[in-house]
Amino acid sequence: MNRRCIRSTLRSLLLTGLLLATLPFGAHGWMSLEWPALPSAQAREVSGQAAESSAIRFVAAADLPVQARDVLRRIEQGGPFKYEKDGTVFGNYERLLPSKRRGFYREYTVPTPGARNRGARRIVCGGVKHHPEVCYYTDDHYASFRRIAK
């Protein structure tokens, strides 16, 4: 398993544990919750709609760190970029962004002052490479995203 899969699995387990911790605890253990059964095709449709409509917060481009604003300018100008991975396909494996075809999203590193590596900050843009339709900012290495409002 690669590191991204391991992190994603650990994150899922942590969230499951947090969810269980919030359930009511009665004399006989956790109270059972009954969920309506959905046919698998309908369940996939509902989960896809949930991902599409998940509330991704907005952040104004002017409110981003200066390094992120610089990367946005470089994206629109077509570079140059500091890191070899800048402009490569972002797989959206975490499924936090709306589902799109493979290759729709590309990732760019936002330098972190004092970091010895690429750090955790990224901008992920979707659409045509140098004229993206939409861009997102993450400062926690894909754990959460905010849509950039220009």
Backbone torsions as a table, in degrees:
resi	resn	phi	psi	omega
1	MET	NA	139.5	177.8
2	ASN	-83.3	169.0	-175.1
3	ARG	-62.3	-36.7	-179.1
4	ARG	-64.2	-41.3	178.2
5	CYS	-65.3	-41.3	-179.8
6	ILE	-63.8	-45.9	178.4
7	ARG	-61.0	-41.8	-179.2
8	SER	-64.6	-42.1	178.4
9	THR	-64.7	-44.4	178.8
10	LEU	-63.5	-40.0	177.8
11	ARG	-62.0	-42.7	179.2
12	SER	-63.2	-42.9	178.9
13	LEU	-63.8	-41.1	178.4
14	LEU	-62.1	-46.4	179.8
15	LEU	-64.3	-37.2	176.9
16	THR	-62.9	-43.6	178.2
17	GLY	-62.5	-41.0	178.3
18	LEU	-65.1	-38.5	178.3
19	LEU	-64.1	-46.1	179.7
20	LEU	-62.4	-35.8	-179.6
21	ALA	-66.1	-23.3	-178.2
22	THR	-91.8	-8.8	-180.0
23	LEU	-71.9	148.8	177.8
24	PRO	-61.7	140.2	-178.9
25	PHE	-115.8	113.7	-179.0
26	GLY	-100.1	-169.5	-178.8
27	ALA	-65.3	-26.3	-177.1
28	HIS	-107.9	26.5	180.0
29	GLY	98.0	-162.6	-179.4
30	TRP	-64.4	136.7	178.7
31	MET	-68.3	143.0	-178.4
32	SER	-79.0	140.8	176.1
33	LEU	-111.1	130.5	179.5
34	GLU	-99.7	122.9	178.6
35	TRP	-106.7	135.8	178.6
36	PRO	-65.1	137.6	178.7
37	ALA	-77.4	133.8	177.5
38	LEU	-118.4	141.9	171.6
39	PRO	-56.9	148.7	-173.1
40	SER	-58.3	-39.2	179.3
41	ALA	-64.1	-41.0	179.5
42	GLN	-68.0	-38.6	179.2
43	ALA	-63.0	-42.0	178.3
44	ARG	-63.3	-40.1	179.8
45	GLU	-63.7	-44.0	-180.0
46	VAL	-64.0	-45.0	-178.9
47	SER	-66.0	-35.4	176.9
48	GLY	-64.7	-40.7	178.2
49	GLN	-65.8	-37.5	179.2
50	ALA	-62.6	-42.8	179.4
51	ALA	-65.1	-39.9	-179.5
52	GLU	-65.6	-37.7	-173.8
53	SER	-98.8	6.1	-179.8
54	SER	-58.0	142.5	-173.4
55	ALA	-77.6	94.4	173.4
56	ILE	-90.8	123.1	-179.3
57	ARG	-70.7	161.9	178.1
58	PHE	-103.4	154.0	171.0
59	VAL	-138.2	133.6	177.8
60	ALA	-71.5	139.8	178.9
61	ALA	-54.9	-36.4	-179.8
62	ALA	-66.0	-21.8	-179.5
63	ASP	-90.6	-3.7	178.0
64	LEU	-75.2	157.6	173.9
65	PRO	-58.2	153.5	-178.0
66	VAL	-56.4	-36.1	179.9
67	GLN	-64.8	-37.3	179.1
68	ALA	-69.3	-39.4	177.7
69	ARG	-63.3	-37.4	177.4
70	ASP	-64.9	-42.9	178.8
71	VAL	-63.6	-40.5	177.2
72	LEU	-58.3	-43.6	178.0
73	ARG	-61.4	-42.7	-179.9
74	ARG	-65.2	-37.6	177.9
75	ILE	-60.6	-46.6	-178.7
76	GLU	-67.4	-27.7	180.0
77	GLN	-90.6	-7.7	-178.9
78	GLY	83.1	19.1	176.9
79	GLY	115.7	-169.3	0.8
80	PRO	-78.0	159.4	-179.8
81	PHE	-118.2	150.2	-175.4
82	LYS	-79.1	-33.1	-172.2
83	TYR	-108.5	142.2	-178.4
84	GLU	-59.3	-34.7	-177.6
85	LYS	-77.8	-10.5	-179.7
86	ASP	-62.1	129.3	-179.7
87	GLY	90.8	-0.1	178.9
88	THR	-82.0	162.5	-176.9
89	VAL	-65.2	132.9	174.9
90	PHE	-100.2	124.0	-173.4
91	GLY	-78.8	-14.9	-177.9
92	ASN	56.1	37.9	-178.6
93	TYR	-63.7	-27.2	179.0
94	GLU	-74.0	-17.4	179.6
95	ARG	59.4	34.1	177.4
96	LEU	-89.5	-20.0	177.1
97	LEU	-98.2	158.5	178.4
98	PRO	-55.9	141.0	-179.7
99	SER	-65.6	129.0	176.9
100	LYS	-140.2	168.9	179.0
101	ARG	-64.1	154.7	178.3
102	ARG	-60.5	136.3	-179.8
103	GLY	96.7	-8.8	179.4
104	PHE	-67.4	-42.3	-176.9
105	TYR	-96.4	142.4	174.1
106	ARG	-130.4	147.1	-176.9
107	GLU	-111.5	150.3	-180.0
108	TYR	-138.4	139.0	-179.6
109	THR	-81.3	133.4	171.9
110	VAL	-103.6	111.8	-177.5
111	PRO	-55.7	141.4	177.3
112	THR	-110.3	116.8	-179.9
113	PRO	-54.8	131.4	177.8
114	GLY	86.4	-11.0	-179.8
115	ALA	-77.7	141.3	179.2
116	ARG	-88.4	-13.9	178.7
117	ASN	-122.8	-161.9	-178.0
118	ARG	-69.6	-13.6	179.4
119	GLY	73.4	-167.7	-174.1
120	ALA	-106.7	-5.8	-174.1
121	ARG	-89.8	132.9	179.6
122	ARG	-142.5	157.3	165.9
123	ILE	-117.8	130.8	177.5
124	VAL	-117.3	123.2	-179.2
125	CYS	-117.2	148.0	178.9
126	GLY	-120.8	143.4	179.0
127	GLY	116.1	-155.6	179.2
128	VAL	-63.3	138.1	-170.8
129	LYS	-48.9	-50.5	-175.9
130	HIS	-100.7	0.7	177.4
131	HIS	-136.8	67.3	-174.2
132	PRO	-65.4	148.1	175.4
133	GLU	-76.6	-35.9	-173.4
134	VAL	-151.8	145.4	176.1
135	CYS	-132.7	148.0	179.4
136	TYR	-127.4	150.7	179.0
137	TYR	-118.3	136.1	172.2
138	THR	-131.7	136.9	176.3
139	ASP	-114.6	8.9	-178.9
140	ASP	-129.3	35.9	175.7
141	HIS	51.7	58.2	172.9
142	TYR	75.4	8.3	177.6
143	ALA	-75.2	-27.3	177.1
144	SER	-152.2	157.4	-179.9
145	PHE	-135.2	151.9	170.4
146	ARG	-127.4	132.9	179.5
147	ARG	-76.5	133.8	-177.3
148	ILE	-85.1	121.1	176.4
149	ALA	-98.2	122.3	-176.6
150	LYS	-90.3	NA	NA
